[in-house]
Amino acid sequence: QVEIAESGGGLVQPGGSLTLSCLFKPGDSGHIFSFFDLNWYRQQPGKQRELVAQINDQGQQIYLPSVKGRFTISRLNPRNTGILHMKNLQPEDTAVYYCNSERKALNLNYWGRGTQVTVFS
């Protein structure tokens, strides 16, 4: 079974930056990270989960309008790693952030357990 391991969450002051990492661990599944779309979701307190950013297997990117220009999604396929770089963070960015890897053609969808990002002063 594929496992997703997230890291990089923590506390940051308004205007600061933070980088989240997502490690795709295929185990003995035989799945190949480069074939998957990479998504970052977040869930703000008391709200529904929302898609923050996506980079697909072709490198095409989409962003939630409220984070466009501040957040950058990227991937390092040889290292099975996804990245979300966040800058100019604001209190409303406080949320649990989730990494998701999806291969729609095979009905494959894997989630991390989430990492807390808290923006405060």
N, C-alpha and C positions, 0 to 999 in steps of 0.2 A: 504494500500500500504506500502511496506517495504521502510524505509528510512535508509540511511547510513550517519553517522555523523563522520567526521574525525577531528583529533586534533593532535597537536605536531609539525606542521611546523614552520619554522622560520629561523633565521640567525645563521650561525655557521662558525667558522674559519676552514681553511684547516687542516686536521688531527683530527678534532673534531668529536663528536658523537651526534646523534639525534635519538629520538624514536617517531615514528608515531603510533597513535592509531586509530582504526576504530570500531565504535559502530553500531551493527546491530539492528535496531529497527523494529520489525515485525508489530507493531500496532495491528489491529484486523485481520490481514491476516491469522493467524494460522501457518505461516511458521516457521520452526525450524532451527536455525543457524547451528547446528552441521551437518546437512545434506548438507550444501553448501560448495563448494570450495571457498577459500579465495585467492584473487589475489591483488597484488599491481602493478600498472602501473605507468609510468611517461612519461611526454612530455617535452623534452628539447626545449629551444627557437628555433623556426624555423624548428623543426624536427617532425617526426611522433611519435605518442604514441607507447610505447613499454612495454612489460611485464617485470617487474623487478623480481618478486618472486611469487611463488604459494605454498600454502599448501592445500591439498585436504582433504576430509572428513575422510580419513584414516591416516592423518598425514604425507603423503609423500610430499617432498619438491622439487622444482626446482628453479633455479636461472639463471638470465642473467649472462653469463660468466664474464662480466666486474665487477660485484658486488660480485661474489662468494668469500667467505672468509671474506668479509667486512660487508655484510648485513645478517641479520637473520630474517626469518619470523616465527611467532608462533601464536597460538590462545588459547583463554581461553573460551571454549564453555559455561561453566556455567554463564559467564558474557557477553555472546554474543559479544565478543571482539576479534578483530584481531590486531596484532602487527607487525611493521616492525622496527627492531633495526638496525641503520646504524652507522658504525664506520669508522675511517680513511677517512672521507669525503673529496672529491676533488672538485675543481671548476666545472668539467664536470658533477658532480652529481646535479648541479643546475637544477631544473625542477619543474613543478607542478606534485605532486604525487596524484594518484587516488586509492581509495579502491574500489574493486569490489567483489561482492558475486554472485556466479553462481551455479545453480542446473540444469545441462544439461538435465537430464531425464524429467524435467517438463518445459523446455524452460523458465526458470526463470533467470533473469540477472539484477542486481541492482548495481547502481553506486553512489559513493559520488561525491561531487561537486569539489573536489580537494583541496590540501593544498600546499602552496608555500614553497619550500626548497631552500635557497640561501646560497652558500658556497663562502666566500670571506675573504680577509684580508685587 
